[in-house]
Amino acid sequence: ADTVVSLRYFEADGAVKKAIAVVKKRSGPHERTIREFALEPGHGLHSGAPLREFRGVLTGVPEFHGRASQMM
């Protein structure tokens, strides 16, 4: 595969959110972070800061390990 993208749902702040990770791409350096993203009609795709305060997002069992949420 040239590109592998992993999409997951996770819960934070009482809402269902979406996470994206680009595990592999054909050229250039690999992105190693997992980020929250949103698809907005008329505005397209928006990605947030890396989800550094969460563990287990890709396994489907995320756990929050931070103090205050900095979500979109």
N, CA, C and O atoms as CSV, one atom per row, in Angstrom:
chain,resi,resn,atom,element,x,y,z
A,1,ALA,N,N,0.834,-1.178,0.000
A,1,ALA,CA,C,0.000,0.000,0.000
A,1,ALA,C,C,0.878,1.240,0.000
A,1,ALA,O,O,1.912,1.277,0.667
A,2,ASP,N,N,0.467,2.251,-0.746
A,2,ASP,CA,C,1.199,3.515,-0.772
A,2,ASP,C,C,0.934,4.348,0.469
A,2,ASP,O,O,1.839,4.992,1.000
A,3,THR,N,N,-0.304,4.334,0.928
A,3,THR,CA,C,-0.692,5.140,2.080
A,3,THR,C,C,-1.640,4.344,2.968
A,3,THR,O,O,-2.557,3.688,2.472
A,4,VAL,N,N,-1.422,4.400,4.269
A,4,VAL,CA,C,-2.305,3.746,5.227
A,4,VAL,C,C,-2.803,4.817,6.198
A,4,VAL,O,O,-2.011,5.443,6.903
A,5,VAL,N,N,-4.111,5.020,6.227
A,5,VAL,CA,C,-4.735,6.007,7.110
A,5,VAL,C,C,-5.646,5.264,8.066
A,5,VAL,O,O,-6.463,4.447,7.638
A,6,SER,N,N,-5.518,5.536,9.346
A,6,SER,CA,C,-6.359,4.923,10.358
A,6,SER,C,C,-7.312,5.984,10.899
A,6,SER,O,O,-6.884,7.057,11.324
A,7,LEU,N,N,-8.608,5.676,10.880
A,7,LEU,CA,C,-9.634,6.571,11.404
A,7,LEU,C,C,-10.314,5.886,12.578
A,7,LEU,O,O,-10.655,4.706,12.494
A,8,ARG,N,N,-10.514,6.611,13.672
A,8,ARG,CA,C,-11.140,6.054,14.871
A,8,ARG,C,C,-12.070,7.078,15.486
A,8,ARG,O,O,-11.878,8.285,15.338
A,9,TYR,N,N,-13.078,6.580,16.175
A,9,TYR,CA,C,-13.915,7.414,17.027
A,9,TYR,C,C,-13.402,7.285,18.453
A,9,TYR,O,O,-12.916,6.226,18.849
A,10,PHE,N,N,-13.510,8.364,19.227
A,10,PHE,CA,C,-13.195,8.303,20.641
A,10,PHE,C,C,-14.095,9.285,21.386
A,10,PHE,O,O,-14.646,10.208,20.785
A,11,GLU,N,N,-14.239,9.087,22.675
A,11,GLU,CA,C,-15.101,9.946,23.490
A,11,GLU,C,C,-14.230,10.868,24.329
A,11,GLU,O,O,-13.263,10.436,24.956
A,12,ALA,N,N,-14.591,12.145,24.327
A,12,ALA,CA,C,-13.895,13.126,25.160
A,12,ALA,C,C,-14.859,14.258,25.474
A,12,ALA,O,O,-15.620,14.690,24.608
A,13,ASP,N,N,-14.828,14.728,26.678
A,13,ASP,CA,C,-15.683,15.835,27.105
A,13,ASP,C,C,-17.161,15.559,26.844
A,13,ASP,O,O,-17.918,16.478,26.533
A,14,GLY,N,N,-17.571,14.311,26.966
A,14,GLY,CA,C,-18.974,13.954,26.788
A,14,GLY,C,C,-19.450,13.964,25.352
A,14,GLY,O,O,-20.655,14.011,25.105
A,15,ALA,N,N,-18.523,13.921,24.387
A,15,ALA,CA,C,-18.884,13.933,22.964
A,15,ALA,C,C,-18.090,12.878,22.205
A,15,ALA,O,O,-16.987,12.506,22.607
A,16,VAL,N,N,-18.659,12.403,21.110
A,16,VAL,CA,C,-17.956,11.473,20.235
A,16,VAL,C,C,-17.122,12.304,19.262
A,16,VAL,O,O,-17.643,13.184,18.576
A,17,LYS,N,N,-15.843,12.019,19.212
A,17,LYS,CA,C,-14.918,12.758,18.354
A,17,LYS,C,C,-14.240,11.788,17.407
A,17,LYS,O,O,-14.336,10.574,17.586
A,18,LYS,N,N,-13.545,12.320,16.384
A,18,LYS,CA,C,-12.868,11.498,15.397
A,18,LYS,C,C,-11.360,11.734,15.456
A,18,LYS,O,O,-10.903,12.864,15.626
A,19,ALA,N,N,-10.594,10.649,15.313
A,19,ALA,CA,C,-9.139,10.741,15.307
A,19,ALA,C,C,-8.608,10.179,13.996
A,19,ALA,O,O,-9.195,9.270,13.409
A,20,ILE,N,N,-7.486,10.736,13.548
A,20,ILE,CA,C,-6.845,10.279,12.316
A,20,ILE,C,C,-5.355,10.070,12.577
A,20,ILE,O,O,-4.725,10.841,13.301
A,21,ALA,N,N,-4.803,9.016,11.976
A,21,ALA,CA,C,-3.364,8.750,12.027
A,21,ALA,C,C,-2.950,8.270,10.648
A,21,ALA,O,O,-3.551,7.342,10.106
A,22,VAL,N,N,-1.932,8.893,10.077
A,22,VAL,CA,C,-1.381,8.455,8.799
A,22,VAL,C,C,-0.194,7.568,9.138
A,22,VAL,O,O,0.891,8.053,9.462
A,23,VAL,N,N,-0.416,6.261,9.060
A,23,VAL,CA,C,0.566,5.286,9.516
A,23,VAL,C,C,1.704,5.132,8.514
A,23,VAL,O,O,2.850,4.907,8.904
A,24,LYS,N,N,1.394,5.251,7.224
A,24,LYS,CA,C,2.399,5.064,6.185
A,24,LYS,C,C,2.042,5.943,5.007
A,24,LYS,O,O,0.868,6.085,4.667
A,25,LYS,N,N,3.047,6.534,4.383
A,25,LYS,CA,C,2.828,7.253,3.134
A,25,LYS,C,C,3.990,6.990,2.198
A,25,LYS,O,O,5.072,6.595,2.633
A,26,ARG,N,N,3.767,7.208,0.921
A,26,ARG,CA,C,4.733,6.810,-0.095
A,26,ARG,C,C,6.017,7.627,-0.050
A,26,ARG,O,O,7.104,7.051,-0.095
A,27,SER,N,N,5.926,8.952,0.036
A,27,SER,CA,C,7.134,9.771,0.006
A,27,SER,C,C,7.159,10.730,1.185
A,27,SER,O,O,6.114,11.082,1.733
A,28,GLY,N,N,8.333,11.141,1.562
A,28,GLY,CA,C,8.492,12.076,2.669
A,28,GLY,C,C,8.496,11.371,4.012
A,28,GLY,O,O,8.286,10.161,4.093
A,29,PRO,N,N,8.736,12.142,5.066
A,29,PRO,CA,C,8.771,11.546,6.404
A,29,PRO,C,C,7.373,11.137,6.872
A,29,PRO,O,O,6.378,11.753,6.492
A,30,HIS,N,N,7.311,10.110,7.684
A,30,HIS,CA,C,6.040,9.637,8.219
A,30,HIS,C,C,5.576,10.546,9.348
A,30,HIS,O,O,6.391,11.035,10.132
A,31,GLU,N,N,4.284,10.770,9.431
A,31,GLU,CA,C,3.679,11.515,10.538
A,31,GLU,C,C,3.409,10.505,11.639
A,31,GLU,O,O,2.727,9.509,11.400
A,32,ARG,N,N,3.920,10.732,12.824
A,32,ARG,CA,C,3.815,9.748,13.897
A,32,ARG,C,C,2.793,10.126,14.964
A,32,ARG,O,O,2.726,9.473,16.005
A,33,THR,N,N,1.998,11.163,14.726
A,33,THR,CA,C,1.036,11.597,15.731
A,33,THR,C,C,-0.378,11.158,15.380
A,33,THR,O,O,-0.685,10.850,14.228
A,34,ILE,N,N,-1.224,11.136,16.389
A,34,ILE,CA,C,-2.660,10.890,16.227
A,34,ILE,C,C,-3.326,12.222,16.530
A,34,ILE,O,O,-3.051,12.840,17.558
A,35,ARG,N,N,-4.204,12.665,15.634
A,35,ARG,CA,C,-4.825,13.975,15.780
A,35,ARG,C,C,-6.339,13.872,15.692
A,35,ARG,O,O,-6.872,12.989,15.019
A,36,GLU,N,N,-7.026,14.775,16.372
A,36,GLU,CA,C,-8.465,14.895,16.208
A,36,GLU,C,C,-8.714,15.583,14.865
A,36,GLU,O,O,-7.951,16.464,14.469
A,37,PHE,N,N,-9.779,15.185,14.166
A,37,PHE,CA,C,-10.120,15.871,12.928
A,37,PHE,C,C,-11.621,16.065,12.834
A,37,PHE,O,O,-12.400,15.390,13.506
A,38,ALA,N,N,-12.007,17.010,11.978
A,38,ALA,CA,C,-13.420,17.297,11.754
A,38,ALA,C,C,-13.633,17.566,10.270
A,38,ALA,O,O,-12.821,18.233,9.628
A,39,LEU,N,N,-14.722,17.046,9.735
A,39,LEU,CA,C,-15.153,17.337,8.367
A,39,LEU,C,C,-16.331,18.292,8.463
A,39,LEU,O,O,-17.379,17.939,9.003
A,40,GLU,N,N,-16.162,19.489,7.946
A,40,GLU,CA,C,-17.206,20.502,8.043
A,40,GLU,C,C,-17.702,20.869,6.652
A,40,GLU,O,O,-16.902,21.226,5.787
A,41,PRO,N,N,-19.010,20.787,6.424
A,41,PRO,CA,C,-19.571,21.152,5.119
A,41,PRO,C,C,-19.164,22.576,4.739
A,41,PRO,O,O,-19.311,23.511,5.526
A,42,GLY,N,N,-18.657,22.719,3.534
A,42,GLY,CA,C,-18.240,24.025,3.045
A,42,GLY,C,C,-16.880,24.486,3.520
A,42,GLY,O,O,-16.351,25.473,3.008
A,43,HIS,N,N,-16.293,23.786,4.498
A,43,HIS,CA,C,-14.985,24.185,5.032
A,43,HIS,C,C,-13.937,23.087,4.899
A,43,HIS,O,O,-12.745,23.355,5.050
A,44,GLY,N,N,-14.357,21.865,4.621
A,44,GLY,CA,C,-13.425,20.766,4.420
A,44,GLY,C,C,-12.912,20.134,5.694
A,44,GLY,O,O,-13.586,20.130,6.725
A,45,LEU,N,N,-11.713,19.601,5.605
A,45,LEU,CA,C,-11.088,18.868,6.707
A,45,LEU,C,C,-10.268,19.807,7.576
A,45,LEU,O,O,-9.504,20.632,7.074
A,46,HIS,N,N,-10.436,19.670,8.878
A,46,HIS,CA,C,-9.632,20.416,9.844
A,46,HIS,C,C,-9.002,19.407,10.790
A,46,HIS,O,O,-9.686,18.533,11.322
A,47,SER,N,N,-7.679,19.533,11.000
A,47,SER,CA,C,-7.026,18.643,11.966
A,47,SER,C,C,-6.524,19.469,13.137
A,47,SER,O,O,-6.096,20.612,12.975
A,48,GLY,N,N,-6.584,18.876,14.311
A,48,GLY,CA,C,-6.178,19.557,15.534
A,48,GLY,C,C,-4.774,19.174,15.948
A,48,GLY,O,O,-4.042,18.509,15.215
A,49,ALA,N,N,-4.425,19.605,17.125
A,49,ALA,CA,C,-3.121,19.287,17.697
A,49,ALA,C,C,-3.044,17.798,18.018
A,49,ALA,O,O,-4.079,17.151,18.176
A,50,PRO,N,N,-1.849,17.249,18.117
A,50,PRO,CA,C,-1.714,15.836,18.477
A,50,PRO,C,C,-2.408,15.523,19.798
A,50,PRO,O,O,-2.402,16.339,20.720
A,51,LEU,N,N,-3.002,14.342,19.883
A,51,LEU,CA,C,-3.707,13.897,21.093
A,51,LEU,C,C,-2.699,13.332,22.089
A,51,LEU,O,O,-2.700,12.132,22.360
A,52,ARG,N,N,-1.861,14.169,22.621
A,52,ARG,CA,C,-0.776,13.741,23.509
A,52,ARG,C,C,-1.258,13.317,24.888
A,52,ARG,O,O,-0.552,12.582,25.579
A,53,GLU,N,N,-2.437,13.756,25.307
A,53,GLU,CA,C,-2.932,13.430,26.644
A,53,GLU,C,C,-3.806,12.180,26.659
A,53,GLU,O,O,-4.368,11.826,27.696
A,54,PHE,N,N,-3.925,11.506,25.503
A,54,PHE,CA,C,-4.700,10.273,25.413
A,54,PHE,C,C,-3.774,9.096,25.151
A,54,PHE,O,O,-2.736,9.243,24.507
A,55,ARG,N,N,-4.149,7.947,25.646
A,55,ARG,CA,C,-3.455,6.687,25.365
A,55,ARG,C,C,-4.505,5.698,24.888
A,55,ARG,O,O,-5.623,5.703,25.403
A,56,GLY,N,N,-4.179,4.851,23.920
A,56,GLY,CA,C,-5.075,3.798,23.474
A,56,GLY,C,C,-6.105,4.204,22.437
A,56,GLY,O,O,-7.076,3.474,22.239
A,57,VAL,N,N,-5.938,5.336,21.764
A,57,VAL,CA,C,-6.914,5.775,20.762
A,57,VAL,C,C,-7.002,4.766,19.615
A,57,VAL,O,O,-8.104,4.428,19.185
A,58,LEU,N,N,-5.884,4.286,19.122
A,58,LEU,CA,C,-5.899,3.344,17.989
A,58,LEU,C,C,-6.380,1.950,18.379
A,58,LEU,O,O,-6.828,1.193,17.519
A,59,THR,N,N,-6.295,1.606,19.638
A,59,THR,CA,C,-6.769,0.288,20.076
A,59,THR,C,C,-8.274,0.267,20.268
A,59,THR,O,O,-8.877,-0.801,20.377
A,60,GLY,N,N,-8.890,1.466,20.309
A,60,GLY,CA,C,-10.325,1.545,20.517
A,60,GLY,C,C,-10.720,1.677,21.973
A,60,GLY,O,O,-11.906,1.708,22.299
A,61,VAL,N,N,-9.713,1.758,22.868
A,61,VAL,CA,C,-9.979,1.925,24.299
A,61,VAL,C,C,-9.161,3.122,24.795
A,61,VAL,O,O,-8.190,2.944,25.530
A,62,PRO,N,N,-9.548,4.346,24.396
A,62,PRO,CA,C,-8.744,5.506,24.788
A,62,PRO,C,C,-8.916,5.856,26.262
A,62,PRO,O,O,-9.996,5.704,26.833
A,63,GLU,N,N,-7.827,6.329,26.863
A,63,GLU,CA,C,-7.831,6.785,28.252
A,63,GLU,C,C,-7.206,8.167,28.285
A,63,GLU,O,O,-6.167,8.398,27.665
A,64,PHE,N,N,-7.829,9.079,28.999
A,64,PHE,CA,C,-7.324,10.444,29.126
A,64,PHE,C,C,-6.328,10.498,30.274
A,64,PHE,O,O,-6.632,10.065,31.386
A,65,HIS,N,N,-5.123,11.036,30.005
A,65,HIS,CA,C,-4.071,11.121,31.023
A,65,HIS,C,C,-3.596,12.554,31.215
A,65,HIS,O,O,-2.459,12.779,31.629
A,66,GLY,N,N,-4.456,13.524,30.919
A,66,GLY,CA,C,-4.077,14.922,31.067
A,66,GLY,C,C,-4.901,15.618,32.114
A,66,GLY,O,O,-5.739,15.007,32.778
A,67,ARG,N,N,-4.658,16.903,32.257
A,67,ARG,CA,C,-5.399,17.687,33.246
A,67,ARG,C,C,-6.608,18.366,32.610
A,67,ARG,O,O,-7.732,18.180,33.076
A,68,ALA,N,N,-6.400,19.139,31.566
A,68,ALA,CA,C,-7.500,19.870,30.931
A,68,ALA,C,C,-7.511,19.555,29.447
A,68,ALA,O,O,-6.456,19.509,28.813
A,69,SER,N,N,-8.678,19.340,28.894
A,69,SER,CA,C,-8.801,18.986,27.482
A,69,SER,C,C,-8.550,20.192,26.591
A,69,SER,O,O,-9.058,21.282,26.856
A,70,GLN,N,N,-7.774,20.000,25.545
A,70,GLN,CA,C,-7.480,21.043,24.565
A,70,GLN,C,C,-8.058,20.677,23.205
A,70,GLN,O,O,-7.428,20.921,22.175
A,71,MET,N,N,-9.253,20.093,23.195
A,71,MET,CA,C,-9.859,19.579,21.965
A,71,MET,C,C,-10.410,20.715,21.123
A,71,MET,O,O,-10.595,21.833,21.606
A,72,MET,N,N,-10.671,20.412,19.850
A,72,MET,CA,C,-11.276,21.366,18.923
A,72,MET,C,C,-12.702,21.653,19.303
A,72,MET,O,O,-13.374,22.437,18.633
